[in-house]
């Protein structure tokens, strides 16, 4: 999908107008952020906004997230284990300390 | 004021214009800072306040944002609001924001082009490798084919090097763009805040003048063809509302009048208590 973010009042207004006029090409809209269909038409609308508002419009391309393909099992298991912890107030670092769970630092240093 | 239309020059607080001129052109001349000696209409008069934009030119067919005009009229009477200090502070913070632009588009384009080159060159390398292999298997001379392969590999490696340089440059500009977006975020928040404060200030000012406006509207002289206003003062016609607001405002710049509401230009001047250019 195409992630479109408005950074000015004018750009936000145009984004809202575009979303209203082309509901079928808009996957989601939150305030000044919208997700457009990944079609040429979605790109056309995003580029129109960029043309009109220049750098006040940010366009990024998102891709579907498959945690079973993109993420190692250790990280998935760590998330599951941490969310089922018995003491809610324990920070993850402490929770992972002395276990096989990956550390915050090691995860930060490993791009997907 | 001094009002010149064509070759005719008139002076005084009340100027009556006999020629057929566009009222908006006269109003524009009132608002202009410099008088152009060659312009068909020129007016030298005290400078206008913002309310002049709304009620400085009153003619049938005019539009009027009544609440905005009324709020601005309130300002000419020296009215302030509890939001003014905050408004000024927020406007100052907004003006102090340093916004600079550097587009990342050129890098994106270069990277896309180089990536396409790389794909094409990879195919060339594969083809050259295939040709060399074939000649070798057939026991033919491989000198030329080996040179071709070497050449293709060299061009591919060059393209990869430049792609990597462009990618790094793009990463750097992207990081800088992220920083600038933080500034844009701040600006948007400040702009929203200004708009919000302006709305509240306007409501405050309108509240203050609401009653005076409601009593003035029925006092506005009506022309023969006009229906006298009744009911909600905010729903009255634009000319009537504009006249009422012009009367409530303290105006030093002349009001251009092109409406059939007063017996004489002097009567209009007296009623509005403002200099008048009467068309």
Interface residues (C-beta under 8 A of the other chain):
Chain A: X7 X8 X9 X12 X32 X54 X55 X56 X58
Chain B: X101 X103 X177 X180 X181 X184 X185 X187 X188 X191 X192 X195
